[in-house]
Amino acid sequence: MLFTYPVPAQTSSVFVVVTDRTPTDLSSVVPWRMGPSHRRAARDALGTPRLTLEAFRSARSPWRRMDLNAEDLRRVRRARHHVVVTSTAPVEEQPEAAQVARAAARGIAEAYHGGLYDPLTGAAVYHCAECPGERRDFRLGDDWLGWKVSCADEDHTCGLGAAAPAGADVDEGCSCLVTTSRGLRRFGLPEITLTGLACAHSLCAVTVLRTVAESLLAGHFAWLSTGSHWQTGTHPPRRGVARRLRVAGPDHVAGQDCVTELDYVAELDCAVLSGGADRESGPFPVPGGEDGSPPGLWDEESGLLRARLAPAAAARSCLRLRLPGGHDGSPHPRHSPGLLVA
């Protein structure tokens, strides 16, 4: 059985460099002081919607209120200048278009000794003089995926990642954890949410989320590369995916797979009682997009790929819904999977 999700014609990425130095001559940085992997592509794209640069005084920057943690947000607001790197490109040019834009942002951040932030993932993109810069090959773990951890019942939250009481019955644990990806929609794939997981296993849930995202994104890119999405006769084009997805689990053993059941829930489908509309994140604001939405991404089509673990996967050691009493639990992290998974 298949389900489908809409694929936008265009997607957008924004990267924000915050610095105290005045960005006087960006044209001397991009593309000439970028890493060699994306220098030529940046030269060809500069000045087109695929790669635009704009400098702001911090007080006038439209990116002062990014969804970041408190420490990063203070740094963003205290910086004197923001340099905004924006890329809007046809979805079939992803992930290369996003990589070129981030490579340009890395070059600017290095030239002006600034910090680099990705509003879509809600996290910093780390860089240093000894680092190789933006890779030519795409890897989702290179700070391209963020996440949001919450409780399914916000009115009766149990404290995510808290320890189980000593002597507690292992069958009375809480499975309220909801983990939602951040960053996949820049590639034309809906964000993914995992539900019904043990609240004490948020670290493992993030690893599973990344595993599912990597599998879906690989198929998504392969589908885009064939060009068949423009031959479907629908607008926007829709890609069909098997409802049962088999991927290697985070603690993979030969012959054992992590199985997930996927449902796409559109925002306008009010009859779906379990929800699934991406109402909290809303449209991704990009300067120049109509009503705050990037070109090619329709508000009525925004939604989530809701994933629930199949029973066999839920029974795996790191995904059990309950922990023995007295277990320390695991805090829910908020940083890039590139720092979490080797």
PAKE-167325 format. One line per 2 residues: their letters; for each residue x, y, z of C-alpha. Coordinates in pm, 1 decimal. Layout:
N
a) X:Y:Z | ... $
END
This chain:
342
ml) 0.0:0.0:0.0 | 126.5:347.5:-91.8 $
ft) 76.3:694.7:45.6 | 179.1:1013.5:-132.1 $
yp) 316.9:1350.9:-35.3 | 335.9:1672.5:-241.8 $
vp) 671.6:1789.5:-375.2 | 708.8:2168.3:-422.0 $
aq) 852.9:2311.6:-742.1 | 1104.1:2524.5:-549.3 $
ts) 1250.7:2524.8:-201.5 | 1451.0:2782.0:-8.2 $
sv) 1737.7:2788.3:238.8 | 1860.7:3074.5:454.2 $
fv) 2185.5:3095.6:649.5 | 2264.0:3383.1:884.4 $
vv) 2616.6:3495.6:970.7 | 2641.2:3711.5:1283.7 $
td) 2953.7:3922.0:1333.5 | 3083.3:4234.9:1501.7 $
rt) 3299.6:4322.1:1201.1 | 3154.5:4539.0:926.5 $
pt) 3094.0:4326.9:613.1 | 3227.1:4587.1:370.2 $
dl) 3302.5:4384.4:57.9 | 3118.3:4054.3:35.2 $
ss) 3212.6:4017.3:-331.9 | 3574.0:3966.5:-226.9 $
vv) 3469.2:3672.1:-10.9 | 3213.6:3496.8:-232.8 $
pw) 3326.9:3308.9:-427.6 | 3699.7:3383.8:-401.5 $
rm) 3756.5:3294.0:-37.2 | 3530.0:2990.8:-35.8 $
gp) 3644.6:2631.0:-27.6 | 3727.6:2484.1:-369.0 $
sh) 3444.6:2227.5:-368.2 | 3169.2:2481.4:-437.7 $
rr) 3359.4:2789.3:-559.0 | 3269.8:2760.1:-927.2 $
aa) 2903.2:2684.6:-856.7 | 2884.3:2987.4:-626.2 $
rd) 3040.3:3210.5:-892.0 | 2777.9:3101.5:-1145.2 $
al) 2484.9:3133.9:-901.1 | 2580.3:3463.2:-732.5 $
gt) 2330.1:3739.8:-803.2 | 2054.6:3498.0:-903.4 $
pr) 1779.6:3361.2:-674.8 | 2002.2:3058.8:-624.0 $
lt) 2250.8:3269.2:-425.3 | 2185.9:3615.8:-285.1 $
le) 2379.0:3801.1:-14.7 | 2244.7:4081.9:199.7 $
af) 2399.1:4262.3:496.9 | 2198.6:4420.1:781.2 $
rs) 2268.7:4613.5:1093.4 | 2158.9:4379.9:1369.9 $
ar) 1885.9:4616.0:1489.0 | 1723.6:4607.3:1143.4 $
sp) 1779.2:4241.6:1065.9 | 1468.4:4029.0:996.3 $
wr) 1645.9:3734.4:1160.5 | 1677.2:3863.8:1517.1 $
rm) 1401.1:3628.7:1633.2 | 1516.4:3292.2:1505.8 $
dl) 1402.3:2980.0:1690.4 | 1732.7:2908.4:1865.7 $
na) 1831.0:2813.8:2216.8 | 1873.9:3099.7:2462.8 $
ed) 2254.0:3120.8:2440.3 | 2262.6:3128.0:2060.4 $
lr) 1979.1:3378.7:2046.3 | 2169.8:3615.9:2276.6 $
rv) 2471.0:3595.8:2047.1 | 2254.9:3667.9:1743.1 $
rr) 2101.1:3975.6:1903.3 | 2424.7:4113.3:2046.5 $
ar) 2615.6:4093.6:1718.7 | 2647.3:4422.5:1532.2 $
hh) 2588.0:4285.9:1183.4 | 2399.0:4003.9:1013.6 $
vv) 2486.1:3871.5:668.6 | 2198.1:3671.7:522.0 $
vt) 2269.1:3412.3:253.0 | 1953.8:3301.0:70.7 $
st) 1901.7:3035.1:-192.8 | 1577.4:2959.6:-377.4 $
ap) 1611.4:2689.9:-640.4 | 1409.7:2423.5:-821.8 $
ve) 1368.6:2121.8:-598.7 | 1551.9:1897.6:-845.2 $
eq) 1866.8:2108.1:-787.5 | 1877.9:2001.6:-423.4 $
pe) 2083.3:1931.5:-224.3 | 2352.6:2103.5:-434.9 $
aa) 2185.9:2446.9:-420.2 | 2166.2:2437.0:-40.2 $
qv) 2525.5:2315.1:-16.5 | 2652.6:2603.2:-230.4 $
ar) 2463.2:2856.3:-17.8 | 2599.0:2713.2:304.9 $
aa) 2950.6:2700.7:161.2 | 2920.5:3073.0:85.2 $
ar) 2795.1:3138.1:438.5 | 3087.8:2941.4:580.3 $
gi) 3331.5:3154.5:380.8 | 3171.6:3476.2:507.6 $
ae) 3169.5:3353.8:867.7 | 3538.0:3264.9:846.3 $
ay) 3635.0:3593.0:678.5 | 3456.0:3807.7:937.4 $
hg) 3514.2:3582.4:1240.2 | 3142.6:3535.4:1289.0 $
gl) 2898.4:3265.1:1387.9 | 2682.9:3078.0:1138.4 $
yd) 2320.4:2981.1:1206.8 | 2062.3:2780.5:1016.2 $
pl) 1709.8:2907.9:1099.3 | 1546.3:2598.9:954.5 $
tg) 1724.4:2350.4:1182.6 | 1735.2:2601.1:1468.3 $
aa) 2103.5:2540.5:1537.8 | 2453.2:2672.3:1480.5 $
vy) 2667.8:2540.7:1195.9 | 3017.1:2504.7:1332.6 $
hc) 3328.9:2595.8:1138.8 | 3700.1:2645.5:1197.7 $
ae) 4013.3:2729.4:998.6 | 4132.6:2367.3:1010.2 $
cp) 3800.2:2222.5:891.4 | 3760.8:2112.3:528.9 $
ge) 3462.7:2343.0:479.6 | 3151.8:2230.6:297.9 $
rr) 3183.2:1878.4:162.7 | 3115.5:1808.9:-202.0 $
df) 2931.2:1489.4:-110.5 | 2605.2:1537.9:77.7 $
rl) 2572.6:1386.7:425.0 | 2260.1:1448.4:628.4 $
gd) 2464.1:1424.6:948.5 | 2664.6:1736.2:853.6 $
dw) 2434.0:1969.2:1048.2 | 2153.4:1941.3:791.0 $
lg) 1903.6:1789.0:1034.1 | 1769.5:1941.2:1352.7 $
wk) 1486.5:1824.8:1573.9 | 1226.8:1927.0:1826.5 $
vs) 1136.1:1713.2:2127.6 | 803.0:1756.8:2304.2 $
ca) 537.2:1573.5:2502.4 | 220.4:1453.9:2327.9 $
de) 9.4:1586.4:2615.6 | 141.4:1932.8:2693.0 $
dh) -110.4:1980.4:2976.1 | 20.9:1678.3:3164.8 $
tc) 387.9:1676.2:3075.8 | 593.4:1425.7:3271.8 $
gl) 937.5:1584.4:3236.4 | 1112.9:1454.6:2927.4 $
ga) 1419.4:1245.3:2998.1 | 1355.6:1233.4:3371.4 $
aa) 1464.8:934.0:3573.4 | 1213.5:663.2:3653.8 $
pa) 1128.8:643.0:4025.9 | 1326.3:382.2:4214.9 $
ga) 1131.9:58.1:4236.8 | 876.7:169.2:3976.7 $
dv) 696.6:-98.2:3777.3 | 856.0:-127.1:3432.8 $
de) 509.3:-166.4:3278.9 | 393.2:175.2:3397.5 $
gc) 635.6:392.3:3204.8 | 535.2:691.9:2998.3 $
sc) 535.2:688.7:2617.2 | 447.3:1051.8:2554.2 $
lv) 759.9:1143.7:2356.7 | 713.3:1323.4:2023.5 $
tt) 1024.5:1393.1:1816.1 | 995.0:1604.7:1500.1 $
sr) 1262.7:1672.5:1242.0 | 1370.8:2019.3:1131.8 $
gl) 1535.8:2089.0:798.3 | 1400.4:1828.0:557.4 $
rr) 1156.6:2062.5:385.0 | 1444.1:2255.1:225.6 $
fg) 1489.0:1940.7:11.9 | 1118.9:1910.1:-74.5 $
lp) 1049.0:1634.6:179.8 | 790.9:1690.9:456.9 $
ei) 923.7:1693.8:810.9 | 903.5:1363.1:998.5 $
tl) 757.8:1311.0:1344.4 | 800.6:1003.3:1564.6 $
tg) 532.3:947.2:1827.4 | 456.0:703.6:2108.0 $
la) 815.0:661.5:2228.2 | 936.9:639.0:2584.9 $
ca) 1000.3:983.5:2728.6 | 1319.3:854.3:2892.7 $
hs) 1463.9:755.7:2554.9 | 1483.8:1090.1:2375.5 $
lc) 1849.5:1039.8:2277.3 | 1770.1:709.8:2107.6 $
av) 1457.0:856.4:1947.1 | 1666.5:1124.4:1776.6 $
tv) 1898.2:856.5:1637.8 | 1600.3:662.6:1502.1 $
lr) 1458.1:982.9:1354.2 | 1784.2:1044.5:1169.1 $
tv) 1788.0:685.3:1041.5 | 1434.8:714.2:903.2 $
ae) 1513.0:1055.8:750.9 | 1825.3:926.3:575.1 $
sl) 1632.3:637.8:420.5 | 1344.2:854.8:300.2 $
la) 1572.5:1130.8:173.1 | 1784.3:889.1:-30.8 $
gh) 1473.6:764.4:-210.6 | 1346.8:1120.5:-249.5 $
fa) 1667.4:1237.8:-419.7 | 1670.8:932.0:-645.4 $
wl) 1311.3:1007.1:-748.5 | 1395.8:1371.7:-822.3 $
st) 1694.0:1272.5:-1034.9 | 1474.9:1070.4:-1273.3 $
gs) 1263.2:1371.7:-1371.8 | 949.6:1158.5:-1346.0 $
hw) 788.3:1401.0:-1099.6 | 699.5:1638.4:-1384.5 $
qt) 519.1:1363.0:-1573.8 | 260.2:1279.8:-1308.0 $
gt) 4.7:1532.4:-1433.3 | -63.6:1663.7:-1080.0 $
hp) 23.2:2006.0:-940.3 | 216.8:1994.5:-723.8 $
pr) 368.6:1658.5:-817.6 | 324.1:1385.0:-559.0 $
rg) 562.0:1102.7:-478.0 | 432.6:763.8:-370.0 $
va) 606.1:576.8:-88.0 | 532.0:236.3:62.8 $
rr) 349.0:269.3:394.2 | 586.0:22.9:556.2 $
lr) 947.4:133.8:542.4 | 1226.5:-106.9:633.7 $
va) 1552.7:54.3:737.5 | 1851.6:-53.4:941.3 $
gp) 1808.4:36.3:1306.5 | 2060.3:243.8:1505.0 $
dh) 2191.0:-68.9:1680.6 | 2165.0:-272.8:1361.9 $
va) 2239.4:-643.9:1368.7 | 2255.3:-842.6:1045.3 $
gq) 1911.0:-976.2:961.8 | 1728.6:-739.9:1198.1 $
dc) 1567.9:-423.4:1068.6 | 1380.7:-132.6:1217.3 $
vt) 1034.1:-120.2:1061.6 | 823.2:193.5:1066.9 $
el) 472.6:260.4:947.5 | 434.1:598.0:780.8 $
dy) 130.0:816.6:731.8 | 121.5:1151.4:555.2 $
va) -128.9:1387.2:712.6 | -212.0:1704.2:516.6 $
el) -272.8:2029.0:703.7 | -623.8:2075.0:566.8 $
dc) -738.8:1723.9:652.5 | -934.2:1816.7:965.2 $
av) -1093.5:1471.7:991.0 | -767.6:1313.6:1104.5 $
ls) -807.3:1297.9:1479.4 | -443.1:1210.4:1545.6 $
gg) -333.3:1540.4:1388.9 | -17.2:1572.3:1186.1 $
ad) -48.0:1927.9:1052.7 | 273.2:2124.4:1096.1 $
re) 96.1:2417.5:1259.0 | 364.3:2508.5:1510.4 $
sg) 651.7:2575.1:1272.5 | 432.6:2743.7:1011.6 $
pf) 564.1:2865.3:678.1 | 937.0:2925.2:653.6 $
pv) 985.0:3302.6:611.8 | 1213.7:3398.0:325.8 $
pg) 1251.4:3761.5:215.3 | 1075.5:3791.8:-119.6 $
ge) 835.4:3504.6:-57.9 | 466.2:3584.8:-60.8 $
dg) 313.3:3609.8:287.4 | 628.9:3470.9:442.2 $
sp) 626.5:3147.9:241.0 | 910.0:3043.9:11.5 $
pg) 818.8:3020.3:-355.4 | 687.3:2678.9:-446.8 $
lw) 590.0:2571.2:-93.5 | 213.8:2601.0:-49.7 $
de) 78.1:2656.5:300.6 | -214.2:2420.3:240.6 $
es) 26.7:2141.9:151.3 | 251.8:2174.2:452.2 $
gl) 234.8:1872.4:676.8 | 429.7:1596.6:842.1 $
lr) 529.0:1242.1:768.0 | 401.6:1078.5:1085.2 $
ar) 598.7:766.1:1173.5 | 506.3:514.7:1440.2 $
la) 733.4:226.3:1522.3 | 611.0:-121.9:1437.5 $
pa) 586.5:-359.5:1737.6 | 906.2:-542.9:1646.2 $
aa) 1101.6:-216.5:1632.6 | 946.5:-82.2:1953.4 $
ar) 1062.2:-393.7:2136.9 | 1427.2:-331.9:2053.1 $
sc) 1650.6:-266.6:2350.8 | 1700.0:107.8:2301.6 $
lr) 1337.6:172.6:2202.7 | 1142.2:-4.9:2474.5 $
lr) 860.8:206.9:2607.3 | 968.3:164.2:2968.4 $
lp) 1284.1:159.2:3178.0 | 1354.2:-20.8:3504.7 $
gg) 1292.8:185.2:3815.5 | 1582.4:406.5:3918.7 $
hd) 1720.7:443.4:3564.6 | 1883.7:781.3:3510.4 $
gs) 1697.7:847.3:3186.7 | 1848.2:1050.6:2904.5 $
ph) 1814.1:1426.4:2853.5 | 1669.1:1545.7:2526.4 $
pr) 1950.2:1714.5:2330.8 | 1915.3:2006.5:2098.3 $
hs) 2210.1:2008.9:1864.3 | 2309.2:1871.6:1531.4 $
pg) 2306.4:1495.4:1474.5 | 2651.7:1542.3:1328.0 $
ll) 2774.0:1598.4:1683.9 | 2565.8:1312.9:1821.1 $
va) 2647.1:1031.7:1580.7 | 3003.0:953.7:1475.4 $
END
